């Protein structure tokens, strides 16, 4: 066929071909022409691709690159893992370790100290000295987590291990992990494995025969899940903290896989360079850093504390795979591959060794030269360069692209069809997502991920192809198809170039992504310009073109994998107010749009698209029918690959006091929160009592709706159920009292309170209309409210903590609100019993046994007491 694509003369209009004329020539000419003015028929007939060939080429290209991405992710380490890492199993064997529990404060601490003492004894004769300090700090701070959050901690636990040359050291690295867990989870990945890795790295460094230039602190902190408390206690109060110059934080947002560097700095490129130079198995992305720090992901790590309160730079690493079982009972040590642990240990050990010999650690502030662009290519190599170099490179690539486009003069208004197709595609897929939601089939992809690709991906791809096919046949009647193909390559190049300039102007290091998506396609197109000019979309041209796109596309597909790997599990714990179908439909559609951008012109280089459209339409219709009939159930209780539904159950007793201190009302019940959009629709058939007759409503005149929220997330989960139940009677009930009340000289009222209760309590302050908090005893003294305009103070304590005393000043309203509650302020205190005998009741145990195996109900006992002043 290719031999027949040479330049041919087309006979004048109306002239018949001879009987022996090749039908293939006639077909080629017809396909390459247009149904416009015959006087404008082209004089050159170039090769157009067959529909099936094009579909196969693009599909194979995408599948091969997707396979490469998955292969690179599965290749954890080269060779067999050598470490035993039994510490992870020992730590998790005691079960969940909430702050204040015997498991966290005594058993785990004793085990870690035993292991550390063993290391010290074995390495005492070496060139290093090892010092251990157990810290029990008390303090408070405020951060802008979830709009506004204040934390108070008392006697939480830190185990700090200082390893340094026997002559001492002035400059220290810090390696951080945490050994506490959320309630009801053994926390193998979050974060026992990281502590096990740190023990192994400590043992290796302590046995190093050559003295290091600097020292290192291994901090095993015991209160991270309480919103970063122990790290704050260390960095603001421990005497060693003033000598820390940089840190490495080991975290988890998933279970196993590769640990990814997703935060660095700020503005310390030498740290990234150290990781790039030393890490044996590099895996890093500045895109992840900028997405995480944007606040899109509702999470945080100790990185924030060391950065904001310690003013030191660092590297944040985390496991991100299989976030479906993160913070659940399934997060056990046996689910984490030894290869995952080995590669994390190899990387941490190598990077610490490098930094402990680095001259730059002595005065890291001298090397604050802006941010770094960094990304790895299939985990084989990390590319890293300063952001200022990236800015120059980005503008150079953008300039080259715009000069190329200007020279071809192919810019006027032709991007409209592409932009229109993207907009219409997004709207169309969102309509499909809305239909799925209205049918009650949300999250069908939670266990069956590729079902979402087949439904939303087929809809998005089919819609784009349809719009461009209609444009080709109806709108571009007078233009040769090969010219249209060339034009739509230029359109994609223009749009990527514009995004490159915009992201660069915003100062985002992630601009390297559109830079790659401009540089490689442009270079490929220039190299193949002669081939395309003379032979059109030949098979050889298409293969070389796809080969030229391979590197940027394989990296882009890796980024797409990261997005889905993070956001798909997050939809299972993002609350009842965020429609997951909209999120998933948007993600799939955007991924389809981005991936298809440099394939749009193939639509104009094929003879027809009817069979492609028919195939995509069939896939879409079949999937929509399967989804509508409920074939794809969202959750799974499979031991091998659980995808549990998360539910919080609290057996609580609520007491409300009036302005005179008398009990106004009192009730008890099982308060149930669904942490995903489906609510309890799938649970109700198993537990019929949990139905809409027992749905709760927010009581706006009571702090945090009158319920014992553990975190300030009521705006994320408004669908709650409250089933009547007997009163709870914990052995350690809350003792709350107003210690003093005084009028200040500056017109405020200062109120001091004392509280004694369990290790976890939440304090809610709701000033009435016209009143305002002006000062308090927390953090820096400036009250910080949340997104709802209320104040949330989270309290926790370790062992032997004294009575909690706090105060605040309030400016009374000038005149009372006739429609609101009486007084100046409503104060509520909730208690949470996360462990021990107080955690369980007969009613909780009874209802828990009725939950299906695919659900993970996390349960505990709580109380809520409200007072008016």
Helices and strands as residue ranges (DSSP letters): G 2-4, H 23-32, G 38-40, H 51-74, H 86-92, H 102-102, I 103-108, H 109-123, E 128-135, E 139-143, G 145-147, E 149-154, E 158-165, E 172-178, I 188-192, H 193-206, E 215-221, H 229-237, G 239-243, E 244-252, E 259-265, H 269-278, H 286-293, H 302-308, E 313-319, G 323-325, G 333-335, H 338-356, G 359-367, E 372-377, E 381-386, H 387-408, H 415-438, H 449-452, I 453-457, H 458-470, I 471-475, H 481-505, G 509-511, H 512-527, H 529-535, H 539-570, H 580-596, G 597-604, H 610-628, E 645-657, E 663-674, G 692-694, G 703-706, E 720-724, E 735-743, E 749-756, E 760-767, E 772-776, E 791-797, E 804-811, E 825-833, G 837-839, H 842-848, E 855-868
